[in-house]
């Protein structure tokens, strides 16, 4: 009788330990999946506006809402890691902190993503070119949600002179 009670306790404890281990393993897998889903994946966005020039290009990236936005500049190559796209540069902008930089000559796809309240990266509903005939401006992209205004803007201009060399 004593032996059967001890065996029953061992079986129950083993089952509890096994269940706890399975829960811990499930939580770990969920945490890894959640962390992976929080990495930006701009190549998955439907709209990928493109621009190019045979000279260096200057960009200005500015947000007009309270979200954290990031722009990704990608090139398309046969050996690109994500459906042929390779991210070559990215920059972040917030409402009070616009971003700017220079890209070398070439052909780029520009995708803007914002961080949603849940922490995942989200593609905007639309991306359109709003060129207004400004001299030297190659593209003036607007990214946003619904029929609303421009939540974030990316202006790409031709660099007329080669940028100065960076001192090291």
N, C-alpha and C positions, 0 to 999 in steps of 0.2 A: 504494500500500500504506500509506504514511504517512498519507494523507488518510483512508482508511477506518478506520484505528485511531483517529484524532482524532475522526472522526464517532461512532464507537462509544463513546468516552469521554464525548463530549458527551451522547449519548443516555442513557447510564447515569447520569451526573451529573444530568441533567434529571429522569430517573425517580426518583432518590433524593430530590432536592429536592421533587418533587411529592408523593412518599410522606410525607416528613417534614412538609410543609405540611398534608397531609390528616390526619396523626396529631395535629398541633398543633390543628387546627380541631376534630377530634373531641373532644380533651381539653377544649377550651374549652367546647364545647356540653355535654359531660358535667358540667363544673364548674357551669355555669349551671343545668342541670336539677337538680343536687344542691342548689344553694343555694336554688332555688325550692321544692324538696320539704321544706326545713327551715323554711319559714315556717308558722306555725300556721294551720290552716283549721278553726276550730270549727264552722262551718256544715255541715261534712261528717259530723259525729258523729251517730249514730243517736238517742241520748238527748239531748234538749234540755229539761230541766226549766224550767217557767215559773212566774213569780210576779208579783204586781202589788199595788199599793195606791194610794189617792188621796192619800197623804201621802209624804213622804220616807222612805226605808228605810235602815237601817244593816245592813251585812254584815260578817261575820267569816269569814275563809277560812283554814283551818289544815290542814297536811299531817301525816300520821301515819306516813309511811314516808320513806325516804331520797331519794326522787325530787324533782326540781324540777317543781312544778306551777304552772299558770297558769290563772286563771279568766277567762272572757270573758263580758261582759254584752252581749247583742245585742237589737236591736229588729227587728220584722218590719214592713217597709213595701213597698208595691207597687214603689217605685223603688230598693229595696235592691240593692246590688251583687252579693251572693252568694246566689242563690236567694231573694232578698227579704230576707235578713238583713244587717244593718249592725252591726258591732262599735262600741259606744259607749264602752266602758271595759274595761280588763283590769287584773289585779293578780296578783302572784306570791307564792307561799308555799313555804317549805321547812320542814323538821321543826322547826327552832329559831326560825324567823322567820315567824309568822303575819301575815296582812294584814287590814286593816279599812278601811272607808270608808263614805261615804254616797252613795246614789243618789237622784236626784229622783223625784217621783211618776211612775208609769207602769207599763208591762208589759214585763218583761224575760225573756229566755231565758238561762239560765246554763249554760255548758259549761266543764268543767275538762279540761285536757289535760296530759300529762306528757311530758318530754323523755326519749326512750329512749336506750339506750347508743350507738346509731348516730347520734344527733343529730337524728332526726326526731321530730315531735310525734305523740303517740298518744292516741286516744280511749280512755277506760276502758271496761271491759266492761259496766258498769252505772252507773246513776244512780237513786237512789230517795229518796223523801221520808220522813224518820223523825221527823215531828212527834210530840212527846210531850205536847202540851197546855200547854206553857210559856206563861204570859201574855205577850202582846206579840210572840211569835214567829210570823212568817208561814210560814216554811218552814225546814226543817233537812235539807238535802240531803247525801247520802253518795255519793261516787263511789269505785269500786274495781274490782278484777280478780277474776274467778272467783267462787267462793262465799265468799271471804275476807271480812274485816272492812272497815271504812271506811278507805280509804287517804287520803282527803282529805274535809274537811267544809266545807260552806258554810251558815252560819246567817244568815237574813234576818229582821230584826226591824223592827217599826214604830217610827218616831221619833215620840215623843209630843209633843215641842215642836219648833218649827222650829230648825234648827241655827244657831248664832251666825254673824253675817256675818264673812267673812274680811277681816282688815285688809290693806291693800295698801301 
